[in-house]
Amino acid sequence: MTTATTRNTLPTDHVPGLPGLPVAGLPAAPRPDILRYTEGPLFAGVTRDGDRIDLARHRALWGELPTSDLDGLAGYADAAGLRGAGGAGFPTARKLRSMQGRRVTQVIINGNEGEETSAKDGQLLRHVPHQVLDGAALVAHATGTRRVVVRLAHDRPDVVSAVRQALSERSDRGISWKLSVDEHRFVSGEANAVIRGVSGGDALPHDLGRPPSDPRPRLGKKGSVFLSNVETFARLSLATRGVRPTSALITLSGAVASPGVYEVPTSWTAAQVVARAGLLTDPDLVITGGWHGRWVPWARLAACPLGWDAFEAVGARWGAGVLVVLPPGIPPRQVLTAIANRLAGESAGQCGPCVLGLPALARELARGGSGESVATEIDGRGLCAHPTATVAAVRSALTVLGDAPSSDRTTGRGRA
Amino acid sequence: MSATLTIDWSRCKGHGVCLAAFGERLTPDRWGYPQGIPTAGASLDDKEITAARTAVTTCPAAALGLRIE
C-alpha cells in the first residue's frame, strides 16, 4: 500500500469549490489533478505523485508486450469485465469483436478528458504511460493497424510532455505513433468529434447516420477506427497480462480535504474513499459520473461498493469514476443552475434543439422551475449525446431535490 | 413498410418545409424544429412514405434522409 500524497493540512473551515464551476460566490476549484492514493495494479511502482514509470522500468515490472489476436484480447477483456472508462461504459470485448474482419485504419487513445471533474486519464499518462500505450499497441497488432494516435487536450501541457517523452522511448515494430493535441473543449472528447479532429477537421461531433448513443466503432471513409479511453487501454494491457481488475479509479472533488485521483480496491465503499480523502463534514449530496451524471443522496451512496453495477443499483452513475461531494452551505439548486449553464455553454453550437434548448433549460431552472417542458423537447435530439445527457442529469438532480415534475416523464421520450 | 427518417441535426435550421410536407407525423417544437420523426424501423404506409420522401427532397438544408427496409 502506498500513499501518494502529502498529508492534508487544510483548515476545516476551508470550503473547497467545484472543479471549473464557480457557484454562489464560491470560486471554481481547479481540476483535482493529483494522484493521492494508489492501492492496485494501475499505478504499480508509483510511490509519489510525479513518479514516471519509464519504459525500462515498465518492462521490468510487467515484461514484454504480450501477443494476442483479436479474439484473445476480447477474451481477456471479457474475463476482466472491462467497460469503456470514458463514461459510456460500453463492454470492451464487444467493441473488440466488432472489429473482426474489418479494415482498421487507426487506433485512437482518447485522452481528451474534457470535464474538469475528471483527472484520472491525465494521471495515468503522467505516471504509467506505457501501460496505456501497451494497451493500444495490443489492439494495433491484433487488428493489423500501423497507426496509433494519442489524442490529448492542450490545457494540460505536462500530460502532453509526459506522453511525448514516453513515445520517444518506444520502438514498437510495425507501429507508427502519433501525438495529436486539441484545443481543449468539452464536447471535443466525444468519440466522433475526436475522430474528426484527428483527421484534421474541426473537433466537433458530426453526423454518423445513427443515434449518438450507439457506441459501435466509428467507421471512417476508408475503414474502421478503434477509439477508446486512456484507462480502458491501460486496463486492457493489464487484463492481457492476467492481472485481475481489483481496483477502481476515482476522481474525487468538492467538499473533501484532499481532492484528487484515488486508485482503491473495488471492495471499498464510497464512504471509505471519501473518508480517505478527508471528509470536511457529512455531505448531503454527491454528484456521480460528472456533470452529465446522476445526483445521489450521500445516505444512499455511502455504503455502496465501487463500480458500474453497484452504482446503478442505487441510482448513481459510475461513468468515468467521478465523485463530486457538494459543498455544505451552498444551495443545491444554485449548483444545478450553474451546471446547466455550464453545459449549455459547452454546446458545440451545431444542433438547434441543443443550441436553443440548453440555455432555455438553464433559464427555467434559474427561475426555480423544473424546465421539464423544455427538457422533453431536448431529450433524444442532436448529433451527439450532450443534450440528452444534460437532460438526464438535470432530471436526476430534480428527483433527488424533490423538485421533479409530477407529470409522467415517459411521455416526452422517444422523440427525434 | 419499415422506414427510418434520419436527420442531421447540424444541418437542420428549422425551415419547417418538412412540417408542411409530412404533417401526418412531424410537428414543430417551440423553436420550429421537427418533432416526432419516425426513428429506427417505424412502420409507415405508402402515403406516409411518399410524404416522407417529399420532406427529404424539399428540405432546403438537405438535413433529412429516408431509409426503407
Boltz contact constraints between the chains, C-beta under 6 A:
constraints:
  - contact:
      token1: [A, 207]
      token2: [B, 8]
      max_distance: 6.0
  - contact:
      token1: [A, 209]
      token2: [B, 6]
      max_distance: 6.0
  - contact:
      token1: [A, 350]
      token2: [B, 10]
      max_distance: 6.0
  - contact:
      token1: [A, 351]
      token2: [B, 9]
      max_distance: 6.0
  - contact:
      token1: [A, 351]
      token2: [B, 10]
      max_distance: 6.0
  - contact:
      token1: [A, 352]
      token2: [B, 14]
      max_distance: 6.0
  - contact:
      token1: [A, 352]
      token2: [B, 31]
      max_distance: 6.0
  - contact:
      token1: [A, 352]
      token2: [B, 33]
      max_distance: 6.0
  - contact:
      token1: [A, 353]
      token2: [B, 33]
      max_distance: 6.0
  - contact:
      token1: [A, 356]
      token2: [B, 31]
      max_distance: 6.0
  - contact:
      token1: [A, 377]
      token2: [B, 29]
      max_distance: 6.0
  - contact:
      token1: [A, 382]
      token2: [B, 9]
      max_distance: 6.0
  - contact:
      token1: [A, 383]
      token2: [B, 9]
      max_distance: 6.0
  - contact:
      token1: [A, 383]
      token2: [B, 10]
      max_distance: 6.0
  - contact:
      token1: [A, 415]
      token2: [B, 35]
      max_distance: 6.0
  - contact:
      token1: [A, 416]
      token2: [B, 37]
      max_distance: 6.0
  - contact:
      token1: [A, 416]
      token2: [B, 39]
      max_distance: 6.0
